[in-house]
């Protein structure tokens, strides 16, 4: 199968690949964030890149350099920045990274782009970066690129959720380090997961508001917001098939 990630091809091959005006470029967006004692710090970056590559293979697209440093982990969705192992970058960093990539890809001649987000807290800042880039481009051209922004978990169907969470789905915000990410890692990168180190505990009981400074005691000791114990490679396979299939449908619809 042809290589889709431009970080692993040479400049001459890259220029040839993007000479087709219909080429779709997928931009993974991750973070460096703790995911409990059973998974590495790079989960969000690793999975956003993998999902982008799988989609690119289906649509004959390409994958851009991953934005590896994401917005600050928040207690209600990622455990919080007080946990050592999490690197929290500013909104400005994420915004400018997205803005720069859109501008650079447009300068290379690309007109179809898709941001594939893998870190819950990133979304609005990627949106802002893309919007600012379109303002930049509008000042020099009347032909704007079309840009999609998505988070891969939003493409897991209700039917799949019923199969994967027979006791009820806890919600994406507290799935940090839980069944979704752990199962995907077991499917694609099993050597990076240590299920014997999973801390099994009930879902975190979080407030529906934020408090600053952060209150460390409100985050489970594991750093995860729900238990990864029910995870499996089989669930990761189901999650992958559903999410990739639904993302492909959305991309093909928008770029038809």
Secondary structure, 3 states (H helix, E strand, C coil): CCCCEHHHCCHHHHHHHCCCCCCEEEEEECCCCCCCCCCCCCHHHHHHHHHHHHHHHHHCCEECCCECCCECCCHHHHCCCCCCCCCCECHHHHHHHHHHHHHHHHHCCCCEEEEEECCHHHHHHHHHHHHHHHHHHHCCCCCCCEEEEEEHHHHCCHHHHHHHCCCCCCCHHHCCCCHHHHHHHHHHCHHHCCHHHCCCCCCCCCCCCCCCCCCHHHCCCCCCCCCCCCCCHHHHHHHHHHHHHHHHHHHHHHCC
